Amino acid sequence: MGVFVFLPLILPLTALPIARLAEQHLHPRTAARLLTAVAAILAVCSTVCLCLLVVVGTAQLPGNPLPDSWSDPEVRAAVPYDEIAGKVSIGALGAVVGSWVFTAYRHRRYRNRAHRTLEGLRTASQVAVLSDAGPYAYALPGTRTRPDRILVSTGMLAALSDTERHALLAHERAHLTGRHHHLLLTVRLAACANPLLRPLHRAVAYCTERWADEEAAHATGDRRTTARAVAKAALVTSRTAEGRAPFPGLAAFAAAATTAEAGPVPRRVAALLGPLPPAHGWPPALTGAGLATLVAAAGTAASTLSALNAAVALFLVLETATFG
């Protein structure tokens, strides 16, 4: 097993260059799906190797439920610095599992709380207009028994023109149609598994917003109107205290930037005013984006192979130690 067991813990670094370059050079739909897949694979490999280290670390503890033969010198020799790495990995894996449970619980709690609040509105429309002067709009994913909904306040609608309202609702509807909350939850859980993947979470959040922007531009047939709607919605929202919205937790689903400061909103507006990258195709290999894509692909493949190599090696060592 050797040092291969540690590689998946640091190989997510190879995916960091593609995070920002994918935002600029790939279609947002392609970028969001690509980055989510890369994050998920790297997170799984990282977690597998943590589990392998935990096996070695747990075997050293007195009173552990594992077979005594698993603490043989041959097993411990399979991992460099086994005493330190094994014990540290126990705490690390516990932190990962705890953060997964907390993130999934919070995700479910926000969604269920919002749906319970909407039950009193008694409207069959997908769009729920809430009488509130505070400007906000959210895409609320459904559950097994509740449909997808779009929440928008009267304050937000009053701040936009008719065509801008159309763009806003098309944007939120695109979040639901594209199941963006699944992508965001996946990369959020991946970032819990390995902190090095946090930049990919931010990149996917931005790409899903850009994806929804482009769907809104296609629905309205006017990229400038959509850009204006994005800018005005962010501007009026930034003037309102966060506590005004009745469902503050739903920002995790929409992942929308709420200020007009230097950040995602200006970049989204600039992207809408510029040409859209082709929906199909990859940047040339000799460009920065192309090289970053190749590095991310190589890092993901190396992480997968390292995790498989470590798992097979440990299995063989344990089998030998157990059955001789």
C-alpha positions in Angstrom: 0.0 0.0 0.0 2.8 2.4 1.0 2.5 6.1 0.1 -0.2 5.4 -2.4 -2.7 5.5 0.4 -1.9 9.2 1.0 -2.1 10.4 -2.6 -5.9 10.7 -2.8 -5.8 13.0 0.2 -3.7 15.6 -1.7 -4.6 14.9 -5.4 -7.6 17.2 -5.2 -5.1 19.9 -5.6 -4.8 18.9 -9.3 -8.5 20.0 -9.8 -8.1 23.5 -8.5 -6.9 25.1 -11.7 -9.9 23.9 -13.7 -12.3 25.3 -11.1 -11.9 29.0 -12.3 -10.9 28.2 -15.9 -14.0 26.1 -16.4 -16.2 29.1 -15.4 -14.6 31.2 -18.1 -14.1 28.8 -21.0 -16.8 26.1 -20.8 -20.5 26.2 -21.2 -21.9 26.6 -17.6 -24.0 23.4 -17.9 -20.9 21.5 -19.0 -18.7 23.1 -16.3 -21.2 22.4 -13.5 -21.6 18.7 -14.4 -17.8 18.3 -15.0 -16.8 19.9 -11.7 -19.4 18.0 -9.8 -18.3 14.7 -11.2 -14.6 15.4 -10.5 -15.4 16.5 -6.9 -17.5 13.4 -6.2 -14.8 11.0 -7.5 -12.0 12.7 -5.6 -14.1 12.8 -2.5 -14.9 9.1 -2.7 -11.3 8.2 -3.2 -10.2 10.4 -0.3 -12.8 8.8 2.0 -11.8 5.3 0.9 -8.2 5.9 1.8 -9.2 7.4 5.2 -11.2 4.3 5.9 -8.1 2.2 5.0 -6.0 4.2 7.4 -8.7 3.9 10.1 -8.5 0.1 9.8 -4.8 0.2 10.5 -5.2 2.7 13.2 -8.1 0.9 15.0 -6.1 -2.4 15.0 -3.6 -0.7 17.3 -6.1 0.2 19.9 -6.6 -2.1 22.9 -10.0 -3.8 23.1 -10.8 -3.1 19.4 -13.3 -5.5 17.7 -10.9 -6.4 14.8 -9.0 -9.7 14.7 -5.8 -9.7 16.6 -3.9 -10.7 13.5 -4.7 -7.3 11.9 -2.3 -5.6 14.3 0.6 -7.8 13.1 3.8 -5.9 12.1 3.1 -6.9 8.4 -0.1 -5.0 8.5 1.3 -2.0 10.2 4.2 -1.9 7.8 1.8 -1.5 4.9 1.3 2.2 6.0 4.1 4.6 6.5 4.1 6.2 9.9 1.3 3.9 10.8 1.0 4.9 14.5 0.5 8.6 13.7 -1.5 8.2 10.5 -3.8 5.5 11.8 -4.8 7.5 14.9 -5.2 10.8 13.2 -7.3 9.2 10.5 -9.8 8.0 13.1 -10.6 11.6 14.2 -10.5 12.8 10.6 -13.1 10.2 9.4 -15.3 11.0 12.4 -15.2 14.7 11.5 -16.1 13.8 7.9 -19.0 11.6 8.8 -20.3 14.2 11.3 -20.1 17.0 8.8 -22.0 14.8 6.2 -24.8 14.2 8.7 -25.0 17.8 9.7 -25.0 19.1 6.1 -27.7 16.6 5.0 -29.8 17.3 8.1 -29.6 21.1 7.5 -30.5 20.7 3.8 -33.5 18.6 4.6 -34.6 20.8 7.5 -34.6 24.1 5.5 -36.5 22.5 2.6 -39.2 20.9 4.9 -39.6 24.1 6.9 -40.2 26.1 3.8 -42.8 23.6 2.4 -44.6 23.6 5.7 -44.9 27.4 5.6 -46.3 27.2 2.0 -49.0 24.8 2.9 -51.1 27.7 4.1 -51.0 29.6 0.8 -53.4 27.2 -0.9 -52.2 27.9 -4.4 -51.8 25.2 -7.1 -49.4 27.4 -9.1 -45.7 26.5 -9.1 -44.9 30.2 -8.4 -45.8 31.3 -4.8 -46.0 35.1 -4.5 -45.5 36.1 -0.8 -46.7 39.4 0.4 -43.5 40.9 1.7 -41.7 44.2 1.0 -38.3 42.5 1.3 -37.0 41.6 -2.2 -36.1 37.9 -2.6 -36.7 34.9 -4.9 -35.9 31.3 -4.3 -36.2 27.9 -6.1 -37.5 25.4 -3.6 -37.0 21.7 -4.6 -39.9 19.4 -4.0 -40.1 16.2 -2.0 -41.8 12.9 -2.6 -45.1 14.4 -1.6 -44.6 18.0 -2.4 -43.9 19.6 -5.8 -41.2 22.0 -6.8 -42.0 25.6 -6.0 -40.7 29.1 -6.8 -41.0 31.6 -4.0 -40.9 35.3 -4.9 -41.9 38.3 -2.8 -44.0 41.2 -3.9 -41.0 43.4 -3.1 -38.9 41.7 -5.7 -41.7 41.8 -8.3 -42.2 45.5 -7.7 -38.5 46.2 -8.4 -38.5 44.6 -11.8 -40.3 45.3 -15.1 -42.5 42.7 -16.8 -39.7 41.4 -19.0 -37.3 41.3 -16.1 -39.9 39.4 -14.0 -40.1 36.8 -16.8 -36.3 36.5 -16.8 -36.3 36.1 -13.0 -38.9 33.4 -13.0 -37.2 31.6 -15.9 -33.9 31.7 -13.9 -35.5 30.1 -10.8 -37.3 27.6 -12.9 -34.1 26.6 -14.6 -32.6 25.8 -11.1 -35.5 23.3 -10.6 -35.4 21.8 -14.1 -31.7 21.3 -14.0 -31.8 19.8 -10.4 -29.1 22.2 -9.4 -29.7 21.5 -5.7 -28.5 17.9 -6.3 -25.2 19.2 -7.8 -24.7 21.7 -5.0 -25.4 19.2 -2.3 -23.0 16.7 -3.9 -20.1 19.2 -4.1 -20.9 20.4 -0.6 -20.6 16.9 0.8 -17.4 16.4 -1.3 -16.0 19.5 0.4 -16.8 18.0 3.8 -14.8 14.9 2.8 -11.8 16.9 1.8 -11.3 20.6 2.4 -9.2 20.9 -0.7 -12.4 20.5 -2.7 -14.0 23.7 -1.4 -13.0 25.8 -4.4 -14.9 23.3 -6.6 -18.0 23.9 -4.4 -17.8 27.6 -5.0 -17.2 27.1 -8.7 -20.2 24.8 -9.1 -22.4 27.3 -7.3 -21.3 30.0 -9.7 -21.7 27.7 -12.8 -25.3 26.7 -11.7 -26.1 30.4 -11.5 -24.7 31.0 -15.0 -26.5 28.0 -16.3 -29.8 29.4 -15.0 -28.9 32.8 -16.4 -28.4 31.3 -19.9 -31.7 29.3 -19.6 -33.5 32.6 -18.7 -31.8 34.4 -21.6 -33.0 31.6 -23.9 -36.5 31.8 -22.5 -36.8 35.6 -22.9 -34.8 35.8 -26.1 -32.9 38.8 -24.8 -29.5 38.4 -23.1 -29.4 42.1 -22.2 -32.8 42.0 -20.4 -31.6 39.0 -18.4 -28.4 40.7 -17.5 -30.3 43.7 -16.3 -32.7 41.5 -14.3 -29.7 39.8 -12.6 -28.1 43.1 -11.7 -31.3 44.7 -10.4 -32.3 41.7 -8.4 -28.8 41.6 -6.7 -28.9 45.4 -6.2 -32.3 45.5 -4.5 -31.5 42.4 -2.4 -28.3 43.9 -1.1 -30.2 46.9 0.3 -32.3 44.6 2.5 -31.2 42.9 5.7 -30.8 39.2 5.5 -33.3 38.6 8.2 -36.2 40.0 6.1 -36.6 36.9 4.0 -38.8 34.3 5.8 -36.6 31.4 4.5 -33.0 32.5 4.8 -31.8 28.9 4.6 -33.0 28.5 1.0 -30.0 30.5 -0.2 -28.2 27.2 -0.1 -30.5 25.9 -2.9 -30.4 29.0 -5.1 -26.7 29.8 -4.4 -27.3 33.2 -5.7 -25.0 36.2 -5.0 -26.9 38.7 -3.0 -24.7 41.8 -3.3 -23.5 44.0 -6.2 -19.9 44.0 -4.8 -17.0 42.7 -6.8 -17.8 39.0 -7.1 -20.1 36.6 -8.9 -22.8 39.1 -10.0 -20.6 41.4 -12.1 -19.0 38.4 -13.7 -22.5 36.9 -14.4 -23.6 40.2 -16.0 -20.5 40.5 -18.0 -20.9 36.9 -19.2 -24.5 37.6 -20.3 -23.3 40.6 -22.3 -20.6 38.6 -24.0 -20.7 35.5 -26.3 -21.8 32.1 -24.8 -19.3 29.3 -25.0 -20.5 26.4 -27.2 -22.6 23.9 -25.4 -20.6 21.0 -26.9 -16.8 20.7 -27.2 -13.7 21.3 -25.1 -11.1 24.0 -25.2 -8.0 23.2 -27.3 -5.4 21.1 -25.3 -2.7 23.8 -25.7 -4.7 26.5 -24.0 -4.8 27.2 -20.3 -8.3 25.8 -19.9 -7.3 22.7 -22.0 -4.2 22.0 -19.9 -6.1 22.5 -16.7 -8.7 20.0 -17.9 -6.0 17.5 -18.7 -4.4 18.0 -15.3 -7.7 17.6 -13.5 -8.5 14.4 -15.5 -5.0 13.0 -14.7 -5.3 13.8 -11.0 -8.8 12.2 -10.9 -7.5 9.1 -12.6 -4.4 8.9 -10.4 -6.6 9.3 -7.3 -8.9 6.5 -8.4 -6.0 4.2 -9.2 -4.2 5.0 -5.9 -7.3 4.3 -3.9 -7.9 1.0 -5.7 -4.2 0.0 -5.3 -4.3 0.8 -1.6 -7.5 -1.1 -1.1 -6.3 -4.2 -2.9 -2.9 -4.1 -1.2 -4.4 -3.8 2.3 -6.9 -6.6 1.5 -4.1 -8.9 0.5 -2.0 -8.1 3.5 -5.0 -8.6 5.9 -5.8 -11.9 4.2 -2.3 -13.1 4.6 -2.1 -12.0 8.2 -5.5 -13.7 9.0 -5.2 -17.0 7.2 -1.4 -17.3 6.9 
